[in-house]
Amino acid sequence: MATISPSSDFALAPAAQTPPVARVRDPRLDFYRGIAMFIILVAHIPSNAWSSWIPARFGWSDATEIFVFCSGMASAIAFGGAFARMGWPMGTARIAYRVWQVYWAHIGLFFFVAMMMAALDTYGVFEKSYVDSLNLTRFFSDPMTQIVGIFTLTYVPNYFDILPMYLVVLALMPLFMALSRIGFAPVAGASIAIWLAANIGLLSMPAESWSERPWFFNPFGWQLLFFTGFAFMRGWIPAPPVSKPLIWGAAAFLVLTAPFGSWKVFQWINSASPDLGASFREIWTMFSTLEKETGFSLRNKTEFGILRYMHFLSLAYLAWVAAGEGGRRLQATGTGIAAEIWRNLLKIITKVGQQSLAVFVFSMAVARLLGFVLDQIGRSPATVLLVNLTGFAMIITVAYIASWFKSQPWRGKRA
């Protein structure tokens, strides 16, 4: 990656002065973030048979990790560069503006989805309540209290928890950029300390006023993954070497931990060999006992347990190696039909990755609508295929529309 040099009023300490950010956008970043957007849509369509085959069904980490890690890398380019060029005050202002955007995206998403669920319950005659399906009954029964909670982020229903986590993590960036003036060690130390505090229950955010339930995604735990991606893209952490021992080690970790990170894989093994399944069940119990006795999260998604971190880094390393230097293996160099199809597919996936916030907000809204459609037409293989492909077409369309608006074509010269 090429360098965006720090400005004189925000000079990094020598330990942090490594080549950080690319002049040309890294195709791997947008490609994998685009893949995550498709997986997230599949995962959020209610009772979607395709969700049985997403990465989360085969290990501890899933598309959320891809989204957060890649967002950290993208933030190193978009926001880290602002700190380097303009100094800490203006960099902080840039972050505040982005937090403001994400905040209103969250508010808009919640009220749009709540309106959709209310409309279905009010004007339709269906066997189930769609308001209840998202656990929004409390919101509609006590709207004055819950509206205050929505706007203060003290009421965060489970379906609406990723964007609040993201904006809190973004809000931590000025702290880490200030620490980076000393060197990378204080940045790493602060991130690990915050993550540890979250994992032993010292830091969390309340999700509702009538219970002790915290946010499903604890931002103080997930910031570790975000700032890992940030540090890689800024050059604070060097890229790992491409070596066969690391490749085989990462692959072995993913395969060997699959029975303990995935109930689906465990059931396969238990069906094939009940004795082996019993042994694996003992290890599951051991994990649970260890977490209970130590108070430390190993697998928990809420606090981003250490095993999820290790699982994702292993998967990310293999994906990075597979893409090749600069993403060269993603590029089709042939002239045949297959090469042309792949080039067009790569262009589409990359576009979705480039417009991830707009695509994510839209996909979370449309996923509930697609689930409603499946409720009405049934969930045969053909209808599930049709609905998922329709969803893919919709988020692709949104990505291109968002890109067109961002290009501000109205500012061009008069024809």
Solvent accessible surface area in square Angstrom, and as a share of the most:
residue,aa,sasa,rsa
1,M,106,0.48
2,A,33,0.26
3,T,55,0.32
4,I,38,0.19
5,S,76,0.49
6,P,40,0.25
7,S,22,0.14
8,S,113,0.73
9,D,84,0.43
10,F,1,0.00
11,A,52,0.41
12,L,11,0.05
13,A,15,0.12
14,P,118,0.74
15,A,73,0.57
16,A,1,0.00
17,Q,98,0.43
18,T,54,0.31
19,P,86,0.54
20,P,6,0.04
21,V,0,0.00
22,A,13,0.10
23,R,193,0.71
24,V,121,0.69
25,R,105,0.38
26,D,9,0.05
27,P,42,0.26
28,R,27,0.10
29,L,6,0.03
30,D,1,0.01
31,F,18,0.07
32,Y,51,0.19
33,R,16,0.06
34,G,0,0.00
35,I,52,0.26
36,A,0,0.00
37,M,1,0.00
38,F,28,0.12
39,I,25,0.13
40,I,5,0.03
41,L,0,0.00
42,V,9,0.05
43,A,42,0.32
44,H,45,0.20
45,I,3,0.02
46,P,31,0.20
47,S,88,0.57
48,N,5,0.03
49,A,59,0.46
50,W,79,0.28
51,S,17,0.11
52,S,43,0.27
53,W,160,0.56
54,I,16,0.08
55,P,44,0.27
56,A,24,0.18
57,R,88,0.32
58,F,68,0.28
59,G,2,0.02
60,W,16,0.06
61,S,0,0.00
62,D,16,0.08
63,A,5,0.04
64,T,10,0.06
65,E,0,0.00
66,I,23,0.12
67,F,4,0.02
68,V,4,0.02
69,F,21,0.09
70,C,7,0.04
71,S,3,0.02
72,G,0,0.00
73,M,37,0.16
74,A,14,0.11
75,S,2,0.01
76,A,0,0.00
77,I,35,0.18
78,A,48,0.37
79,F,9,0.04
80,G,0,0.00
81,G,0,0.00
82,A,10,0.07
83,F,0,0.00
84,A,1,0.01
85,R,131,0.48
86,M,110,0.49
87,G,0,0.00
88,W,87,0.30
89,P,92,0.58
90,M,107,0.48
91,G,0,0.00
92,T,37,0.21
93,A,50,0.39
94,R,85,0.31
95,I,3,0.02
96,A,58,0.45
97,Y,123,0.47
98,R,51,0.18
99,V,30,0.17
100,W,146,0.51
101,Q,63,0.28
102,V,0,0.00
103,Y,34,0.13
104,W,108,0.38
105,A,23,0.18
106,H,1,0.00
107,I,8,0.04
108,G,41,0.39
109,L,6,0.03
110,F,0,0.00
111,F,65,0.27
112,F,100,0.42
113,V,0,0.00
114,A,3,0.02
115,M,98,0.44
116,M,21,0.09
117,M,1,0.00
118,A,28,0.21
119,A,35,0.27
120,L,26,0.13
121,D,51,0.27
122,T,93,0.54
123,Y,186,0.71
124,G,21,0.20
125,V,151,0.87
126,F,68,0.28
127,E,187,0.84
128,K,91,0.38
129,S,39,0.25
130,Y,9,0.03
131,V,17,0.10
132,D,83,0.43
133,S,51,0.33
134,L,15,0.08
135,N,109,0.56
136,L,0,0.00
137,T,70,0.40
138,R,104,0.38
139,F,12,0.05
140,F,81,0.34
141,S,82,0.53
142,D,53,0.28
143,P,59,0.37
144,M,162,0.72
145,T,69,0.40
146,Q,4,0.02
147,I,67,0.34
148,V,96,0.55
149,G,7,0.07
150,I,0,0.00
151,F,77,0.32
152,T,80,0.47
153,L,22,0.11
154,T,61,0.36
155,Y,5,0.02
156,V,1,0.00
157,P,6,0.04
158,N,80,0.41
159,Y,25,0.09
160,F,4,0.01
161,D,6,0.03
162,I,7,0.03
163,L,3,0.01
164,P,0,0.00
165,M,1,0.01
166,Y,19,0.07
167,L,12,0.06
168,V,21,0.12
169,V,1,0.00
170,L,0,0.00
171,A,57,0.44
172,L,27,0.13
173,M,0,0.00
174,P,15,0.10
175,L,81,0.40
176,F,0,0.00
177,M,1,0.00
178,A,39,0.30
179,L,40,0.20
180,S,0,0.00
181,R,119,0.43
182,I,119,0.61
183,G,4,0.03
184,F,51,0.21
185,A,77,0.60
186,P,39,0.25
187,V,4,0.03
188,A,27,0.21
189,G,39,0.38
190,A,23,0.18
191,S,6,0.04
192,I,82,0.42
193,A,56,0.44
194,I,29,0.15
195,W,14,0.05
196,L,76,0.38
197,A,18,0.14
198,A,1,0.01
199,N,6,0.03
200,I,88,0.45
201,G,61,0.59
202,L,127,0.63
203,L,63,0.31
204,S,62,0.40
205,M,52,0.23
206,P,78,0.49
207,A,0,0.00
208,E,16,0.07
209,S,92,0.59
210,W,89,0.31
211,S,51,0.33
212,E,174,0.78
213,R,63,0.23
214,P,48,0.30
215,W,1,0.00
216,F,77,0.32
217,F,9,0.04
218,N,2,0.01
219,P,0,0.00
220,F,33,0.14
221,G,0,0.00
222,W,0,0.00
223,Q,0,0.00
224,L,16,0.08
225,L,0,0.00
226,F,1,0.00
227,F,9,0.04
228,T,12,0.07
229,G,0,0.00
230,F,1,0.00
231,A,3,0.03
232,F,58,0.24
233,M,5,0.02
234,R,1,0.00
235,G,13,0.13
236,W,15,0.05
237,I,48,0.24
238,P,106,0.67
239,A,68,0.53
240,P,44,0.27
241,P,90,0.57
242,V,98,0.56
243,S,34,0.22
244,K,152,0.64
245,P,105,0.66
246,L,78,0.39
247,I,48,0.24
248,W,179,0.63
249,G,40,0.39
250,A,11,0.08
251,A,30,0.23
252,A,44,0.34
253,F,46,0.19
254,L,27,0.13
255,V,106,0.61
256,L,126,0.62
257,T,18,0.10
258,A,13,0.10
259,P,10,0.06
260,F,25,0.10
261,G,14,0.14
262,S,3,0.02
263,W,120,0.42
264,K,41,0.17
265,V,18,0.10
266,F,2,0.01
267,Q,90,0.40
268,W,126,0.44
269,I,36,0.18
270,N,51,0.26
271,S,96,0.62
272,A,90,0.69
273,S,39,0.25
274,P,92,0.58
275,D,119,0.62
276,L,83,0.41
277,G,0,0.00
278,A,53,0.41
279,S,54,0.35
280,F,34,0.14
281,R,116,0.42
282,E,124,0.56
283,I,57,0.29
284,W,54,0.19
285,T,79,0.46
286,M,105,0.47
287,F,28,0.12
288,S,54,0.35
289,T,60,0.35
290,L,79,0.40
291,E,36,0.16
292,K,177,0.75
293,E,133,0.60
294,T,80,0.47
295,G,42,0.40
296,F,49,0.20
297,S,10,0.07
298,L,23,0.11
299,R,40,0.15
300,N,67,0.35
301,K,47,0.20
302,T,18,0.10
303,E,27,0.12
304,F,0,0.00
305,G,0,0.00
306,I,48,0.24
307,L,24,0.12
308,R,17,0.06
309,Y,34,0.13
310,M,82,0.37
311,H,9,0.04
312,F,8,0.03
313,L,59,0.29
314,S,16,0.11
315,L,60,0.30
316,A,23,0.18
317,Y,22,0.08
318,L,41,0.21
319,A,28,0.21
320,W,72,0.25
321,V,23,0.13
322,A,63,0.49
323,A,1,0.01
324,G,6,0.06
325,E,148,0.66
326,G,40,0.38
327,G,0,0.00
328,R,138,0.51
329,R,133,0.49
330,L,15,0.07
331,Q,84,0.37
332,A,23,0.18
333,T,130,0.75
334,G,37,0.36
335,T,135,0.79
336,G,42,0.40
337,I,143,0.72
338,A,80,0.62
339,A,17,0.13
340,E,81,0.37
341,I,106,0.54
342,W,79,0.28
343,R,81,0.29
344,N,67,0.34
345,L,81,0.40
346,L,15,0.08
347,K,125,0.53
348,I,51,0.26
349,I,13,0.07
350,T,24,0.14
351,K,43,0.18
352,V,0,0.00
353,G,0,0.00
354,Q,63,0.28
355,Q,17,0.07
356,S,10,0.06
357,L,31,0.16
358,A,38,0.29
359,V,0,0.00
360,F,2,0.01
361,V,33,0.19
362,F,61,0.25
363,S,1,0.01
364,M,3,0.01
365,A,9,0.07
366,V,6,0.04
367,A,0,0.00
368,R,29,0.11
369,L,70,0.35
370,L,10,0.05
371,G,2,0.02
372,F,36,0.15
373,V,51,0.29
374,L,0,0.00
375,D,49,0.25
376,Q,87,0.39
377,I,83,0.42
378,G,33,0.31
379,R,89,0.33
380,S,50,0.33
381,P,119,0.75
382,A,71,0.55
383,T,27,0.16
384,V,3,0.01
385,L,84,0.42
386,L,111,0.55
387,V,5,0.03
388,N,0,0.00
389,L,89,0.44
390,T,55,0.32
391,G,0,0.00
392,F,42,0.17
393,A,54,0.42
394,M,59,0.26
395,I,0,0.00
396,I,40,0.20
397,T,73,0.42
398,V,29,0.17
399,A,0,0.00
400,Y,83,0.32
401,I,88,0.45
402,A,17,0.13
403,S,24,0.16
404,W,138,0.48
405,F,108,0.45
406,K,133,0.57
407,S,75,0.49
408,Q,69,0.31
409,P,55,0.35
410,W,156,0.55
411,R,183,0.67
412,G,53,0.51
413,K,202,0.85
414,R,235,0.86
415,A,144,1.12
